[in-house]
Amino acid sequence: MCEHQKAPSRLPAKDKLACASKRLSCWPFKAETCSPLTWWRRLPPEAFGDTERRLLVETIGRIGVLRGGADLAAALSGDAAAAIRAALVLMPIGEITTRVDITMTALMCIALHGNAAPALVMAQVAGLTDLRHELAGELAAAWLVFGERHSGEPEKFGEATLVLLSAFEEDPKKGDDA
């Protein structure tokens, strides 16, 4: 484990963004050790090379929607607005289910194509959901950085980033004992 991974999980908003890029170099989770449907909650956007992206597309392509509604079906077909709606309907996420994993994987797949809005939602969900590991805040920060980098309006994205980071710090599920 890298030395900077031992830092407290509740960092000020500004420090979370700076720390995110440092942590990516020694991120403890690897794509080859877990299912593609769990990557959204374990891997930062920088962890996705061509091989991982192809595997994501193949995984999404093999999923048939029996339940989940029109938005989830459209999300699996690459519709960004539908993917965002499908993800936001799940909030707050109390339990990570197969439906959550499928929905968030579809959203992540679209975000990885350089779409800033789904990246922002990825950050929101990662930052406000108990992902069962200590790097959830850094994962959220990595999605914020990725989204801002791909945004056509980085100044507006920056405003959204501040709002989200503030919400992450105030989230009662991530109390001082975290």
VEXDREN-2710 file (C-alpha; in Angstrom, 1 decimal):
% VEXDREN-2710
k/r/px/py/pz
1/MET/0.0/0.0/0.0
2/CYS/1.3/3.5/-0.8
3/GLU/2.1/5.8/2.0
4/HIS/-0.5/8.4/0.9
5/GLN/-3.2/5.7/1.0
6/LYS/-2.9/5.9/4.8
7/ALA/-4.2/9.5/4.9
8/PRO/-7.5/10.1/6.6
9/SER/-10.5/9.4/4.5
10/ARG/-12.1/12.7/5.3
11/LEU/-9.9/15.2/3.5
12/PRO/-11.0/18.8/2.6
13/ALA/-12.5/19.1/-0.9
14/LYS/-9.4/20.7/-2.4
15/ASP/-7.1/18.1/-1.0
16/LYS/-9.2/15.2/-2.3
17/LEU/-8.8/16.4/-5.9
18/ALA/-5.0/16.7/-5.4
19/CYS/-4.7/13.4/-3.7
20/ALA/-6.7/11.5/-6.3
21/SER/-4.0/11.7/-9.0
22/LYS/-1.3/10.5/-6.6
23/ARG/-3.3/7.5/-5.5
24/LEU/-4.0/6.3/-9.1
25/SER/-0.4/5.2/-9.5
26/CYS/-0.8/2.6/-6.8
27/TRP/-4.6/1.9/-6.9
28/PRO/-5.1/-1.3/-5.0
29/PHE/-8.0/-2.7/-7.2
30/LYS/-7.2/-4.2/-10.6
31/ALA/-9.6/-5.0/-13.4
32/GLU/-8.3/-8.5/-13.7
33/THR/-9.3/-9.4/-10.1
34/CYS/-13.0/-8.5/-10.3
35/SER/-16.0/-8.7/-12.5
36/PRO/-16.5/-5.9/-15.0
37/LEU/-19.9/-5.2/-13.4
38/THR/-18.0/-4.1/-10.2
39/TRP/-15.4/-1.9/-11.9
40/TRP/-17.6/1.2/-11.5
41/ARG/-17.2/1.0/-7.7
42/ARG/-13.6/-0.1/-7.7
43/LEU/-11.6/1.5/-10.5
44/PRO/-10.9/5.1/-11.4
45/PRO/-11.4/6.2/-15.1
46/GLU/-7.6/6.2/-15.7
47/ALA/-7.6/2.4/-15.1
48/PHE/-9.5/1.8/-18.3
49/GLY/-7.4/1.1/-21.3
50/ASP/-8.5/-0.3/-24.7
51/THR/-8.8/-3.9/-23.3
52/GLU/-10.9/-2.9/-20.4
53/ARG/-13.2/-0.7/-22.5
54/ARG/-13.7/-3.5/-25.0
55/LEU/-14.6/-5.9/-22.2
56/LEU/-17.1/-3.4/-20.8
57/VAL/-18.8/-3.0/-24.2
58/GLU/-18.9/-6.8/-24.6
59/THR/-20.3/-7.2/-21.0
60/ILE/-23.0/-4.5/-21.6
61/GLY/-23.9/-6.1/-24.9
62/ARG/-24.6/-9.4/-23.3
63/ILE/-27.0/-8.1/-20.8
64/GLY/-30.7/-8.5/-21.4
65/VAL/-33.1/-6.3/-19.5
66/LEU/-36.0/-8.1/-17.9
67/ARG/-36.7/-5.4/-15.3
68/GLY/-35.5/-1.9/-14.9
69/GLY/-37.6/0.0/-17.3
70/ALA/-37.0/1.9/-20.6
71/ASP/-34.2/4.1/-19.2
72/LEU/-32.1/1.1/-18.2
73/ALA/-32.6/-0.5/-21.6
74/ALA/-31.7/2.8/-23.4
75/ALA/-28.7/3.2/-21.1
76/LEU/-27.4/-0.2/-22.1
77/SER/-27.7/1.0/-25.7
78/GLY/-25.5/4.1/-25.0
79/ASP/-28.1/6.8/-24.3
80/ALA/-26.4/9.2/-21.8
81/ALA/-29.6/11.0/-20.6
82/ALA/-31.3/7.7/-20.0
83/ALA/-28.3/6.3/-18.1
84/ILE/-28.2/9.4/-15.9
85/ARG/-31.9/9.1/-15.2
86/ALA/-31.5/5.3/-14.4
87/ALA/-28.7/6.0/-12.0
88/LEU/-30.3/8.9/-10.2
89/VAL/-33.5/6.9/-9.7
90/LEU/-31.4/4.5/-7.6
91/MET/-30.3/7.1/-5.2
92/PRO/-29.8/6.9/-2.4
93/ILE/-28.2/3.4/-2.8
94/GLY/-28.6/1.5/0.4
95/GLU/-27.5/-1.9/-1.0
96/ILE/-25.4/-2.7/-4.1
97/THR/-27.5/-5.1/-6.1
98/THR/-27.1/-6.5/-9.6
99/ARG/-29.4/-3.8/-10.9
100/VAL/-27.2/-1.2/-9.4
101/ASP/-24.1/-2.8/-10.9
102/ILE/-25.7/-3.0/-14.3
103/THR/-27.0/0.5/-14.3
104/MET/-23.7/2.0/-13.0
105/THR/-21.7/0.0/-15.5
106/ALA/-23.8/1.3/-18.4
107/LEU/-23.3/4.9/-17.0
108/MET/-19.6/4.4/-16.7
109/CYS/-19.3/3.0/-20.2
110/ILE/-20.8/6.2/-21.6
111/ALA/-18.7/8.4/-19.3
112/LEU/-15.6/6.7/-20.5
113/HIS/-16.3/7.9/-24.0
114/GLY/-15.6/11.4/-22.8
115/ASN/-19.1/12.4/-21.8
116/ALA/-18.8/14.8/-18.8
117/ALA/-22.4/14.6/-17.5
118/PRO/-22.3/10.9/-16.8
119/ALA/-18.8/11.3/-15.2
120/LEU/-20.4/13.9/-12.9
121/VAL/-23.1/11.4/-11.9
122/MET/-20.5/8.7/-11.4
123/ALA/-18.7/11.0/-9.0
124/GLN/-22.0/11.8/-7.2
125/VAL/-22.9/8.2/-6.8
126/ALA/-19.4/7.1/-5.7
127/GLY/-19.2/9.9/-3.2
128/LEU/-22.6/9.4/-1.6
129/THR/-22.7/5.6/-1.6
130/ASP/-21.1/3.1/0.8
131/LEU/-18.8/1.3/-1.7
132/ARG/-17.4/-0.9/1.1
133/HIS/-13.8/0.4/0.8
134/GLU/-11.8/3.3/2.0
135/LEU/-11.1/4.8/-1.4
136/ALA/-14.7/5.8/-2.3
137/GLY/-13.9/9.5/-1.8
138/GLU/-10.8/9.3/-4.0
139/LEU/-12.8/7.4/-6.6
140/ALA/-15.4/10.1/-6.6
141/ALA/-12.7/12.7/-7.0
142/ALA/-11.1/10.9/-9.9
143/TRP/-14.5/10.9/-11.7
144/LEU/-14.8/14.6/-11.0
145/VAL/-11.4/15.3/-12.5
146/PHE/-12.1/13.1/-15.5
147/GLY/-15.5/14.8/-16.1
148/GLU/-14.0/18.3/-15.8
149/ARG/-11.3/17.3/-18.3
150/HIS/-13.9/16.3/-20.8
151/SER/-16.4/19.1/-20.2
152/GLY/-17.2/21.7/-22.8
153/GLU/-17.9/24.1/-20.0
154/PRO/-15.2/23.5/-17.3
155/GLU/-16.1/26.6/-15.3
156/LYS/-19.7/25.2/-14.8
157/PHE/-18.3/21.8/-14.1
158/GLY/-16.0/23.4/-11.5
159/GLU/-19.0/24.8/-9.7
160/ALA/-20.7/21.4/-9.7
161/THR/-17.5/19.9/-8.4
162/LEU/-17.5/22.2/-5.4
163/VAL/-21.2/21.5/-4.6
164/LEU/-20.6/17.7/-4.8
165/LEU/-17.4/17.7/-2.7
166/SER/-19.2/19.8/-0.1
167/ALA/-22.0/17.2/-0.1
168/PHE/-19.5/14.4/0.3
169/GLU/-18.1/16.0/3.3
170/GLU/-21.5/16.6/4.9
171/ASP/-22.8/13.0/4.1
172/PRO/-23.9/11.5/7.4
173/LYS/-23.0/8.0/6.3
174/LYS/-19.4/9.1/6.2
175/GLY/-19.2/10.4/9.7
176/ASP/-16.1/11.2/11.7
177/ASP/-15.5/7.6/12.6
178/ALA/-15.0/6.6/8.9
END
